[in-house]
């Protein structure tokens, strides 16, 4: 308590020093608190479900590895095979058209098996869960559970909605329940209906006719490893019943938290490492402040030692002062971190992507902040304490009168400047690498022209379009009506479009003359109609586009392939006229088009095949090339579709330019945050260099005065002072460049076509840091150049 009282008095005697130190630490600790709260929510905190640690995803593992989706038939196999899982359930994403009071809207939801909500541990706040018979053959599948968000937005939170009949896809669905607020992590899911997998034969096929995401709940005491081994063994016993392309597949189980947020781990850990570097730089700055402050206390420390105080006693006192600063910085940092959480959630779009995710200061975050505070106090306090607590008593007292600094203190300050310079180089280099990567991704050849293109999707319910002929007629009417809108240049239809961020289709493809390779190549596929390729300006490299004659189920089966697939399967021959095996049939290649980056600009094109619309008319996206800004025709598109069907809404309307930019959103967020952290690091490094230089010049005033009195030229004095600083900066640059190579491996997943040792980035970082260091030295150097030798000697 004596040490603590004395430390408080010492800090209150120098309020300017105390305020700067506390604010510097608050910045570093607060940034770490805010970022760690996101890491905690994504990767550490259990999902907001009952006994969330027992929730898992069950999935098929394709030959290429990684967790894939599964299908209805495989799900029913697992239901009967598992004993380690208390229950499993399947979900299948759907879009349905809701009609109410003349208003039609397409909403996204999921079809689920009967035990879905019970697996998650969710109970409706109104009404009831699905009954087993509603998910069975012959049961009443026309029941629906609303999310709380849909209940509030579309039905005004009216409890009388229970039992109400809703017009959905032309059928009548009865509302039987409403979920609690933010019950589901996925914000796009607005309703649930029964999946009735066993009631429909096509859902029981094991070849992805009905794609499912399967979740399960482990029994108490069961493990992921045990449950996985059980299903793998059961799968081997019936492997002959699976399609040929699945013969070598396996089964995998992982935690549901890993399934939801595992892909965000590199992103979150990169940010945590960046703010960790900020905190270390802040520690170096505060340590330098303490070293500078120690000079004024040199006489005090020497006198206390002369009077019998041990080195340990002095170190304890100085560390008490450091820990007091750290605690004050930690408290201020906690407040800053708590304030920063909401802006971070909004900027990173966590609020929109996962509204059910809780990001706040829980016990784990407080423990992290406390640990960071204690560690921070140790880091920035130990070096100054050890340097200050071992003076030569006689020299210490005499140096206190002269105001010069010890060689040990100068070495400590030099070490800290080198360290924070190196850390700043790493952050600046990472920001530069991400910026260069972002530019290269944005400028990458997408394979299509993104300008002046409007895209939107329409969904025809089965009741209105029960056959392929109905769907083809609907598509042709859409093409005709949209094509008549003034300002439209080309209009086409596809089952999915590039950069849609929602759906994509794939299946195995092989050369007809190489049946042994049937499991080797998984290609994307789309059915197309109208001027799809012309609308996107995908170039025709060889052959022809589809004609109206191809869009007939009785016509010969033909397909168009992209260049990536042609080069993969026919590297030594002309692909035109060759036969490909696809979906259990032989298809003749009639055209080769340019390869398109289907998913993101920073993902290279994959093999792709295109089929006439007649062979896969179940998903419809309209692509419109315009002569005018595309979004100005949004209302015209709606009117054109309603002219075909007054109950047909359009959804996901956007320009292709916006879709491309959205595909790079994660990269843009990471770049912006790392750029902000790098700027803060540069500012802190600049302040650190300035502080040390100003202190050094003040300590060397007598020396500089003597040099000038003895005839030293001004440029020699400037070179002397500046040279010392730039040597430290240069050493920090070299260490930082070496450390950048290791740091670049942490962000390698976020780099596109960019090396971790990109010479342009490293050169730019060196120039920026050297320039900033020179500017930081400018005022101290000017002060040194203006030293009046008479005044300097008189002061002595």
C-alpha positions in Angstrom: 0.0 0.0 0.0 2.9 2.3 0.6 4.2 1.6 -2.9 0.7 2.2 -4.3 0.2 5.5 -2.5 3.7 6.7 -3.6 3.0 5.6 -7.2 -0.3 7.6 -7.2 1.6 10.7 -5.9 4.3 10.3 -8.6 1.8 10.0 -11.4 -0.3 13.0 -10.2 2.8 15.1 -10.1 3.2 14.7 -13.9 -0.3 14.8 -15.2 0.8 15.4 -18.8 2.9 12.3 -18.9 0.2 10.2 -17.1 -2.5 11.3 -19.6 -0.4 10.6 -22.7 0.6 7.1 -21.3 -2.9 6.2 -20.3 -4.4 7.3 -23.6 -1.7 5.4 -25.6 -2.4 2.2 -23.6 -6.2 2.7 -23.8 -5.9 2.8 -27.6 -4.0 -0.5 -27.8 -6.0 -2.3 -25.1 -9.4 -1.0 -26.4 -8.7 -2.2 -30.0 -7.7 -5.6 -28.7 -10.8 -5.8 -26.5 -13.1 -4.9 -29.4 -11.5 -7.3 -31.9 -11.3 -10.2 -29.3 -15.0 -9.7 -28.6 -15.7 -10.6 -32.3 -13.2 -13.5 -32.2 -14.9 -14.7 -29.0 -18.4 -14.5 -30.6 -17.4 -16.3 -33.8 -15.0 -19.0 -32.5 -15.1 -19.4 -28.7 -18.6 -18.6 -27.4 -21.1 -21.4 -27.7 -23.9 -20.9 -30.2 -27.1 -19.5 -28.7 -28.7 -22.9 -28.5 -29.3 -25.3 -25.6 -26.2 -27.4 -24.9 -24.6 -26.0 -28.1 -21.4 -28.0 -27.6 -23.3 -31.1 -28.6 -24.6 -29.7 -31.9 -22.8 -30.9 -35.0 -23.0 -30.9 -38.8 -23.0 -34.3 -40.5 -21.8 -34.2 -44.2 -20.4 -36.2 -47.0 -16.7 -35.9 -47.7 -16.0 -35.9 -51.4 -12.8 -37.3 -52.9 -11.3 -33.9 -53.0 -11.8 -33.4 -49.2 -13.7 -30.8 -47.4 -17.2 -30.9 -46.0 -19.8 -31.0 -48.7 -23.6 -30.9 -48.6 -25.6 -34.1 -48.7 -29.0 -35.2 -50.1 -32.3 -36.6 -48.8 -31.5 -40.2 -49.5 -28.2 -40.1 -47.5 -29.9 -38.3 -44.7 -32.5 -41.0 -44.3 -29.6 -43.6 -44.2 -27.9 -41.7 -41.4 -31.2 -41.5 -39.5 -31.4 -45.3 -39.3 -27.7 -45.9 -38.8 -26.6 -43.6 -35.9 -26.8 -44.5 -32.2 -24.3 -41.8 -31.1 -26.5 -39.0 -32.2 -29.5 -38.2 -30.1 -31.3 -36.9 -33.2 -30.5 -35.5 -36.6 -32.4 -33.2 -38.9 -32.2 -31.9 -42.5 -32.8 -28.5 -44.0 -33.2 -27.5 -47.6 -33.2 -23.9 -48.8 -36.2 -22.7 -50.8 -37.8 -19.5 -52.2 -41.5 -19.1 -52.1 -43.9 -16.5 -53.4 -46.1 -15.0 -50.7 -49.4 -13.3 -51.8 -51.2 -11.1 -49.4 -53.8 -8.3 -50.1 -52.7 -8.1 -53.7 -49.0 -7.8 -52.8 -46.6 -10.5 -54.0 -43.2 -11.0 -52.6 -40.5 -13.8 -52.9 -39.2 -14.8 -49.5 -36.4 -17.2 -48.5 -36.9 -20.0 -46.1 -36.0 -23.7 -45.4 -37.8 -27.0 -45.6 -36.9 -29.0 -42.6 -37.4 -32.5 -41.2 -39.7 -32.8 -38.2 -37.0 -32.8 -35.5 -35.2 -29.8 -36.7 -36.2 -27.4 -34.0 -35.9 -30.0 -31.3 -32.3 -30.7 -32.4 -31.4 -27.0 -32.0 -33.4 -26.8 -28.7 -35.7 -24.1 -30.0 -39.4 -23.9 -28.9 -41.8 -21.6 -30.7 -42.9 -18.6 -28.6 -46.3 -18.9 -30.2 -48.0 -22.1 -31.3 -46.2 -25.4 -31.8 -43.5 -27.3 -33.5 -44.0 -29.6 -36.5 -45.6 -32.9 -35.7 -43.9 -36.1 -37.0 -47.0 -36.9 -39.2 -46.6 -33.6 -41.0 -43.2 -34.7 -42.3 -44.4 -38.2 -43.3 -45.9 -39.6 -46.5 -49.6 -38.6 -46.6 -49.2 -36.0 -43.9 -50.3 -32.3 -44.1 -47.3 -30.6 -45.5 -49.1 -27.3 -45.9 -48.2 -25.9 -42.5 -45.7 -23.2 -41.8 -43.7 -21.7 -38.9 -42.7 -18.0 -39.1 -39.6 -16.4 -37.8 -40.1 -13.7 -35.3 -38.7 -11.2 -37.8 -41.2 -12.1 -40.5 -44.0 -12.1 -38.0 -43.2 -8.6 -36.9 -42.5 -7.1 -40.4 -45.3 -8.7 -42.4 -47.9 -9.4 -39.8 -47.3 -6.7 -37.3 -46.7 -9.1 -34.4 -50.4 -10.1 -34.4 -50.9 -13.2 -32.2 -54.0 -14.0 -34.3 -51.7 -15.1 -37.1 -51.9 -18.6 -35.6 -54.2 -20.7 -37.6 -54.3 -18.1 -40.4 -54.2 -19.4 -44.0 -51.4 -17.9 -46.1 -51.3 -18.0 -49.9 -47.9 -19.4 -50.8 -46.9 -20.5 -54.3 -50.6 -20.7 -55.1 -51.3 -23.1 -52.2 -52.8 -22.5 -48.8 -50.4 -22.9 -45.8 -51.6 -22.7 -42.2 -49.5 -20.9 -39.6 -48.8 -23.2 -36.7 -46.0 -21.3 -34.9 -43.7 -18.3 -34.4 -40.1 -18.6 -33.4 -38.4 -16.5 -30.7 -36.4 -13.4 -31.8 -33.2 -14.1 -33.6 -33.7 -17.8 -33.2 -31.8 -18.8 -36.3 -28.2 -17.6 -37.1 -29.0 -17.2 -40.8 -30.9 -13.9 -41.3 -32.2 -14.8 -44.7 -34.4 -17.6 -43.4 -37.9 -16.2 -42.8 -40.0 -19.3 -42.5 -40.0 -23.1 -42.1 -42.1 -25.8 -43.8 -41.9 -29.6 -43.7 -39.4 -31.2 -45.9 -41.4 -34.5 -46.3 -38.3 -36.2 -47.7 -39.8 -39.7 -47.4 -43.0 -38.6 -49.2 -41.3 -37.7 -52.5 -39.3 -40.3 -54.5 -36.9 -37.7 -56.1 -35.8 -36.6 -52.6 -34.7 -40.1 -51.7 -32.2 -40.4 -54.6 -28.6 -40.2 -53.4 -27.3 -38.1 -56.2 -28.0 -34.5 -55.0 -31.5 -34.2 -56.4 -32.5 -32.7 -53.1 -29.5 -31.0 -51.5 -29.6 -30.8 -47.6 -27.6 -29.4 -44.8 -27.7 -31.9 -42.0 -27.4 -31.1 -38.3 -27.4 -33.4 -35.3 -27.1 -33.5 -31.5 -24.7 -35.8 -29.8 -25.9 -38.0 -27.0 -24.5 -37.1 -23.5 -21.0 -38.6 -23.4 -20.8 -39.3 -27.1 -17.9 -37.8 -29.1 -17.5 -36.5 -32.7 -14.9 -39.2 -33.3 -17.1 -42.0 -32.2 -20.1 -40.8 -34.1 -18.0 -40.4 -37.2 -16.5 -43.9 -37.0 -20.0 -45.3 -36.6 -21.4 -43.7 -39.7 -18.3 -44.4 -41.8 -18.6 -48.1 -40.9 -22.3 -48.1 -41.7 -21.7 -46.4 -45.0 -19.2 -49.1 -46.1 -21.9 -51.7 -45.5 -24.2 -50.2 -48.1 -21.7 -48.5 -50.4 -22.8 -50.5 -53.4 -26.2 -48.7 -53.2 -24.5 -45.3 -53.8 -23.9 -43.7 -57.2 -20.6 -44.5 -58.9 -19.2 -41.1 -58.3 -19.7 -41.5 -54.6 -18.1 -44.9 -54.2 -14.9 -43.4 -52.6 -16.6 -40.8 -50.5 -16.7 -40.8 -46.7 -18.7 -39.2 -43.9 -17.5 -36.3 -41.7 -18.8 -34.7 -38.5 -17.7 -31.3 -37.1 -19.1 -28.9 -34.5 -22.0 -26.7 -35.7 -20.0 -23.7 -34.7 -17.1 -24.7 -36.9 -19.6 -25.3 -39.8 -21.1 -21.8 -39.4 -18.0 -19.7 -38.6 -14.9 -21.8 -39.3 -14.2 -20.0 -42.5 -14.0 -16.7 -40.6 -11.0 -18.0 -38.5 -8.2 -16.6 -40.7 -10.0 -13.3 -41.0 -10.5 -13.0 -37.2 -7.1 -14.1 -36.2 -5.4 -11.7 -38.7 -7.3 -8.8 -37.1 -6.3 -10.0 -33.7 -2.6 -10.3 -34.6 -2.8 -6.7 -36.1 -4.2 -5.2 -32.9 -1.7 -7.2 -30.9 1.0 -5.5 -32.8 -0.6 -2.1 -32.1 -0.6 -2.9 -28.4 3.1 -3.8 -28.5 3.9 -0.6 -30.3 1.9 1.3 -27.6 3.9 -0.6 -24.9 7.2 0.5 -26.6 6.1 4.1 -26.6 5.1 4.1 -23.0 8.3 2.4 -22.1 10.2 5.1 -23.9 8.2 7.7 -21.9 9.2 6.0 -18.7 12.8 5.9 -19.7 12.8 9.6 -20.5 11.0 10.3 -17.2 13.5 8.2 -15.3 16.3 10.7 -16.2 14.6 13.3 -14.0 14.4 10.7 -11.1 18.0 9.6 -11.4 19.1 11.5 -8.3 16.1 10.2 -6.3 16.8 6.6 -7.2 20.6 7.0 -6.5 19.9 8.6 -3.2 17.4 5.8 -2.2 20.0 3.2 -3.0 22.6 5.1 -1.1 20.3 5.0 1.9 20.0 1.3 1.8 17.2 0.4 -0.7 17.7 -2.8 -2.5 17.5 -3.2 -6.3 14.4 -5.4 -5.8 12.8 -2.7 -3.7 13.3 -0.1 -6.4 12.1 -2.4 -9.1 9.0 -3.1 -7.1 8.2 0.6 -6.7 8.7 1.3 -10.4 6.7 -1.7 -11.5 3.9 -0.6 -9.2 3.8 2.7 -11.0 3.8 0.9 -14.4 1.0 -1.5 -13.3 -1.0 1.5 -12.1 -0.6 3.1 -15.5 -1.6 -0.2 -17.1 -4.7 -0.5 -15.0 -5.8 3.0 -15.8 -5.1 2.3 -19.5 -7.0 -1.0 -19.2 -10.1 0.6 -17.7 -10.1 3.3 -20.3 -9.4 0.7 -23.0 -12.4 -1.4 -21.8 -14.7 1.6 -22.2 -13.2 2.3 -25.6 -13.6 -1.4 -26.6 -17.2 -1.5 -25.5 -18.0 1.6 -27.5 -16.2 0.2 -30.6 -18.0 -3.1 -30.7 -21.2 -1.8 -32.4 -19.4 0.2 -35.1 -17.2 -2.9 -35.8 -20.3 -5.1 -36.1 -21.9 -2.7 -38.5 -18.7 -2.2 -40.6 -17.9 -6.0 -40.8 -21.7 -6.6 -41.5 -22.0 -9.1 -38.6 -25.2 -7.4 -37.6 -26.7 -8.2 -41.0 -25.0 -11.6 -41.7 -25.6 -13.1 -38.2 -28.1 -11.0 -36.2 -28.5 -13.9 -33.7 -24.7 -13.7 -32.9 -24.1 -12.1 -29.5 -21.0 -9.8 -29.5 -20.4 -8.2 -26.1 -18.1 -8.0 -23.1 -18.7 -11.3 -21.4 -16.5 -13.0 -18.8 -14.1 -14.3 -21.4 -13.5 -10.9 -22.9 -13.0 -9.3 -19.5 -10.5 -12.1 -18.7 -8.7 -11.4 -21.9 -8.7 -7.6 -21.2 -7.4 -8.2 -17.7 -4.7 -10.5 -19.0 -3.7 -8.0 -21.7 -3.6 -5.2 -19.1 -1.3 -7.1 -16.7 0.9 -8.3 -19.5 1.1 -4.8 -20.9 2.2 -3.4 -17.6 4.9 -6.1 -17.4 6.1 -5.4 -20.9 6.4 -1.7 -20.8 7.4 -1.5 -17.2 10.1 -4.1 -16.8 12.8 -2.6 -19.1 12.6 0.9 -17.7 12.5 -0.5 -14.1 15.6 -2.7 -14.6 17.4 0.1 -16.4 16.6 2.7 -13.7 17.1 0.5 -10.6 20.9 -0.2 -11.1 22.6 3.2 -11.4 26.2 3.9 -10.3 25.4 5.9 -7.2 28.2 8.5 -7.5 27.8 8.8 -11.2 24.0 8.8 -10.9 24.0 11.7 -8.5 26.4 13.7 -10.6 24.5 12.8 -13.8 21.4 14.0 -12.2 22.9 17.4 -11.9 24.1 17.5 -15.4 20.9 16.0 -16.9 22.7 13.5 -19.1 21.5 9.9 -19.6 23.2 6.6 -19.0 24.4 4.4 -21.8 22.2 1.6 -20.5 19.1 3.8 -20.8 20.1 4.9 -24.3 20.5 1.3 -25.4 17.0 0.4 -24.0 15.5 3.3 -25.9 17.3 2.3 -29.1 16.0 -1.3 -28.7 12.4 -0.1 -28.3 12.6 2.2 -31.3 13.9 -0.7 -33.4 11.2 -3.0 -32.1 8.3 -0.6 -32.8 9.7 0.3 -36.2 9.9 -3.4 -37.1 6.3 -4.0 -36.0 5.1 -0.9 -37.9 6.9 -2.3 -41.0 5.0 -5.6 -40.7 1.6 -3.8 -40.4 2.3 -1.4 -43.2 3.5 -4.3 -45.4 0.5 -6.4 -44.7 -1.8 -3.5 -45.5 0.2 -2.9 -48.7 0.0 -6.6 -49.7 -3.8 -6.6 -49.1 -4.2 -3.4 -51.1 -2.2 -4.8 -54.0 -4.1 -8.0 -53.8 -7.4 -6.2 -53.8 -6.4 -4.1 -56.9 -5.3 -7.2 -58.8 -8.5 -9.1 -57.8 -10.7 -6.1 -58.9 -8.8 -5.8 -62.2 -8.9 -9.5 -62.9 -10.5 -10.6 -66.1 -13.9 -11.8 -65.0 -14.6 -13.4 -68.4 -17.7 -11.2 -68.8 -18.5 -7.5 -69.1 -20.0 -6.3 -65.8 -21.1 -2.9 -67.1 -24.8 -2.1 -67.8 -26.1 -5.5 -66.8 -29.2 -6.0 -64.6 -29.9 -9.4 -63.0 -32.9 -10.7 -61.1 -34.5 -14.0 -60.3 -38.0 -15.4 -60.6 -39.5 -18.5 -59.1 -42.4 -20.4 -60.7 -44.2 -22.6 -58.2 -44.9 -26.2 -59.2 -48.6 -25.7 -59.1 -48.4 -23.0 -61.9 -45.6 -24.7 -63.8 -45.9 -28.5 -63.2 -44.2 -29.6 -66.4 -41.1 -28.6 -68.4 -43.3 -27.3 -71.1 -45.0 -24.9 -68.7 -41.6 -23.6 -67.5 -40.2 -23.2 -71.0 -43.3 -21.2 -72.0 -42.9 -19.0 -68.9 -39.3 -18.4 -69.8 -40.0 -17.5 -73.4 -42.7 -15.0 -72.3 -40.3 -13.4 -69.9 -37.7 -13.1 -72.6 -40.2 -11.5 -75.0 -41.7 -9.0 -72.5 -38.3 -7.9 -71.0 -36.9 -7.6 -74.5 -39.6 -5.1 -75.5 -38.6 -2.7 -72.7 -37.0 0.4 -74.2 -33.3 0.6 -73.4 -32.8 -3.2 -73.4 -30.1 -4.5 -75.7 -30.0 -8.2 -74.9 -31.9 -10.5 -72.5 -31.1 -14.0 -71.5 -32.0 -16.6 -68.9 -29.8 -18.9 -66.8 -30.2 -21.2 -63.9 -27.6 -19.1 -62.0 -25.4 -16.2 -62.8 -21.8 -15.1 -62.0 -21.3 -13.5 -58.6 -24.8 -14.2 -57.4 -23.6 -15.1 -53.9 -26.5 -17.6 -53.4 -26.6 -20.6 -55.7 -24.5 -22.6 -58.0 -24.9 -26.0 -59.6 -22.3 -28.7 -60.3 -22.0 -32.4 -61.2 -19.4 -34.8 -62.5 -18.4 -34.7 -66.2 -16.0 -36.9 -68.2 -15.1 -37.8 -71.7 -17.4 -40.5 -73.0 -14.4 -42.5 -74.2 -12.8 -42.4 -70.7 -15.4 -44.0 -68.3 -12.6 -44.7 -65.7 -12.5 -41.0 -65.0 -16.2 -40.6 -64.0 -15.3 -39.4 -60.5 -12.5 -37.1 -61.3 -13.8 -33.8 -62.6 -16.7 -31.9 -60.9 -17.8 -29.1 -63.3 -20.2 -26.3 -62.8 -23.3 -26.3 -65.0 -26.0 -23.9 -66.0 -29.0 -24.1 -68.3 -29.3 -21.1 -70.5 -31.8 -19.5 -73.0 -32.1 -16.4 -75.1 -29.1 -14.1 -75.5 -27.4 -15.2 -72.3 -23.9 -15.1 -73.6 -24.4 -11.9 -75.6 -25.9 -10.2 -72.5 -22.8 -10.9 -70.5 -20.5 -10.6 -73.5 -19.0 -14.0 -72.9 -16.9 -14.5 -76.1 -17.6 -17.5 -78.4 -14.2 -19.0 -79.1 -15.3 -21.9 -81.3 -18.4 -23.4 -82.7 -21.9 -21.9 -82.1 -24.4 -20.8 -79.5 -27.6 -22.7 -78.9 -30.5 -22.3 -81.3 -34.3 -22.6 -80.7 -34.0 -26.2 -82.2 -31.7 -27.2 -79.3 -34.3 -26.2 -76.7 -36.4 -29.3 -77.3 -36.4 -32.4 -75.2 -36.5 -34.6 -78.3 -33.5 -32.8 -80.0 -30.0 -34.3 -79.8 -28.3 -33.5 -76.5 -25.8 -30.7 -77.1 -23.8 -28.6 -74.7 -21.4 -25.6 -74.7 -18.2 -25.8 -72.6 -15.9 -23.1 -71.3 -12.3 -22.9 -72.2 -11.1 -24.2 -68.8 -12.9 -27.5 -69.3 -11.9 -27.8 -73.0 -8.2 -27.4 -72.0 -8.6 -29.9 -69.2 -10.3 -32.7 -71.1 -9.1 -32.0 -74.7 -5.6 -30.6 -74.4 -4.5 -32.2 -77.7 -7.6 -32.2 -79.9 -10.5 -30.0 -81.1 -13.3 -30.3 -78.5 -16.0 -29.6 -81.1 -18.0 -32.7 -81.9 -16.6 -34.6 -79.0 -18.9 -36.4 -76.6 -19.0 -35.8 -72.8 -20.7 -38.0 -70.2 -22.8 -35.8 -68.0 -25.9 -36.7 -65.8 -25.9 -40.3 -67.2 -26.1 -39.2 -70.8 -23.8 -38.4 -73.7 -23.7 -34.8 -74.9 -22.1 -33.4 -78.0 -20.0 -30.2 -77.7 -21.2 -27.6 -80.2 -19.4 -24.5 -78.8 -16.6 -23.3 -76.6 -16.9 -20.0 -74.8 -14.5 -18.0 -72.6 -14.1 -19.0 -69.0 -16.0 -17.0 -66.4 -15.1 -16.3 -62.8 -18.3 -17.7 -61.4 -18.0 -17.1 -57.7 -15.5 -14.3 -56.9 -13.0 -12.2 -58.9 -10.2 -13.7 -56.8 -11.2 -17.3 -57.5 -9.9 -18.6 -60.8 -12.4 -20.0 -63.4 -13.5 -23.6 -63.0 -14.6 -26.0 -65.6 -18.2 -25.2 -66.7 -20.8 -26.7 -69.0 -23.9 -25.0 -70.4 -27.1 -26.8 -71.4 -30.2 -25.7 -73.2 -32.9 -24.5 -70.8 -35.1 -27.5 -71.5 -32.8 -29.9 -69.6 -32.8 -27.9 -66.3 -35.6 -25.4 -66.1 -36.0 -25.4 -62.3 -34.2 -22.2 -61.5 -34.5 -18.9 -63.4 -32.3 -15.9 -63.3 -32.8 -13.1 -65.9 -29.8 -11.3 -67.3 -30.4 -8.0 -69.1 -27.9 -5.8 -70.9 -29.0 -2.3 -71.2 -28.2 0.9 -73.2 -28.9 3.0 -70.0 -27.9 2.7 -66.4 -29.4 -0.7 -65.5 -31.0 0.2 -62.2 -33.1 2.9 -63.9 -35.0 0.0 -65.5 -35.9 -1.8 -62.3 -39.6 -0.7 -62.3 -39.9 -1.6 -66.0 -38.6 -5.1 -65.2 -41.2 -5.6 -62.5 -44.0 -4.4 -64.9 -42.7 -6.7 -67.6 -42.7 -9.8 -65.3 -46.2 -8.9 -63.9 -47.5 -8.7 -67.4 -46.6 -12.4 -67.8 -48.0 -13.4 -64.4 -49.7 -10.9 -62.1 -48.7 -13.1 -59.1 -45.0 -13.4 -60.0 -42.6 -11.3 -57.9 -39.0 -10.7 -58.8 -36.2 -11.0 -56.3 -32.5 -10.3 -55.8 -32.6 -7.5 -58.3 -29.2 -5.8 -58.6 -26.7 -4.7 -61.2 -23.9 -7.0 -62.1 -21.4 -4.3 -61.1 -22.9 -4.3 -57.6 -22.7 -8.1 -57.5 -19.1 -8.1 -58.4 -18.3 -5.5 -55.8 -20.2 -7.5 -53.2 -18.1 -10.6 -54.0 -15.1 -8.6 -52.7 -16.7 -7.3 -49.6 -14.8 -9.5 -47.1 -11.5 -8.5 -48.8 -12.5 -4.8 -48.7 -13.4 -5.0 -44.9 -10.1 -6.7 -44.0 -8.1 -4.3 -46.1 -9.8 -1.3 -44.5 -9.3 -2.5 -40.9 -5.7 -3.5 -41.5 -5.1 -0.1 -43.2 -6.5 1.7 -40.1 -4.4 -0.3 -37.8 -1.3 0.3 -39.9 -2.0 4.0 -39.9 -2.3 4.0 -36.1 0.9 2.0 -35.9 2.7 4.5 -38.1 1.4 7.4 -36.0 2.5 5.7 -32.8 5.9 5.0 -34.3 6.3 8.6 -35.4 5.5 9.8 -31.9 7.9 7.3 -30.5 10.7 8.4 -32.7 10.0 12.0 -32.1 9.9 11.5 -28.3 13.2 9.7 -28.2 14.9 12.2 -30.5 13.5 15.2 -28.6 14.8 13.6 -25.3 18.1 12.8 -26.9 18.7 16.3 -28.1 17.7 17.7 -24.7 20.2 15.4 -23.0 23.0 16.2 -25.5 22.5 20.0 -25.4 25.8 20.5 -23.6 27.7 18.2 -26.0 26.2 19.9 -29.1 27.0 23.3 -27.6 30.6 22.3 -27.1 30.9 20.9 -30.7 29.5 24.2 -32.1 31.8 26.2 -29.9 34.8 24.2 -31.2 33.8 25.0 -34.8 31.6 22.1 -35.9 29.7 22.9 -39.1 25.9 22.9 -38.9 25.5 20.1 -41.3 27.8 17.9 -39.2 25.7 18.5 -36.2 22.5 17.8 -38.1 24.1 14.6 -39.6 25.2 13.5 -36.1 21.7 13.8 -34.6 19.9 12.5 -37.6 22.3 9.7 -38.3 21.7 8.1 -34.9 17.9 8.1 -35.5 18.0 6.8 -39.0 20.4 4.0 -38.1 17.8 2.7 -35.6 15.0 3.1 -38.2 17.1 1.3 -40.8 17.7 -1.6 -38.5 14.0 -1.7 -37.7 13.2 -1.7 -41.4 15.5 -4.7 -42.0 14.0 -6.7 -39.1 10.5 -5.7 -40.2 11.0 -6.8 -43.8 12.3 -10.2 -42.5 9.3 -10.5 -40.2 6.9 -9.6 -43.0 7.7 -12.8 -44.8 6.4 -14.8 -41.7 3.4 -12.4 -41.3 2.4 -12.8 -44.9 1.9 -16.5 -44.4 -0.8 -15.6 -41.9 -2.7 -13.6 -44.5 -1.8 -15.8 -47.4 -5.5 -17.0 -47.7 -6.4 -13.3 -48.3 -3.8 -12.7 -51.0 -4.6 -13.0 -54.6 -1.8 -13.0 -57.2 0.5 -11.3 -54.8 3.7 -12.5 -53.2 4.4 -12.0 -49.5 7.7 -10.4 -50.5 6.3 -8.2 -53.2 9.2 -5.8 -54.0 6.9 -2.9 -54.9 5.1 -3.1 -51.6 8.2 -3.5 -49.5 9.9 -0.6 -51.3 6.9 1.6 -50.8 6.8 0.7 -47.1 10.4 1.5 -46.7 10.0 4.9 -48.4 6.9 5.8 -46.3 8.5 4.8 -43.0 11.8 6.6 -43.8 9.9 9.7 -44.8 7.8 9.7 -41.7 10.9 9.1 -39.5 12.6 12.1 -41.1 9.6 14.2 -40.4 9.5 13.0 -36.8 13.1 14.0 -36.5 12.7 17.4 -38.1 11.7 19.4 -35.0 14.4 17.8 -32.7 17.0 18.3 -35.4 16.1 21.9 -35.9 16.4 22.4 -32.1 19.8 20.8 -32.2 20.9 23.0 -35.1 19.8 26.1 -33.2 21.7 25.4 -29.9 23.5 28.5 -28.7 26.8 27.3 -27.4 27.1 30.2 -24.9 23.6 29.4 -23.4 24.3 25.7 -23.3 27.6 26.1 -21.4 26.1 28.8 -19.1 23.3 26.4 -18.2 25.9 23.9 -17.1 
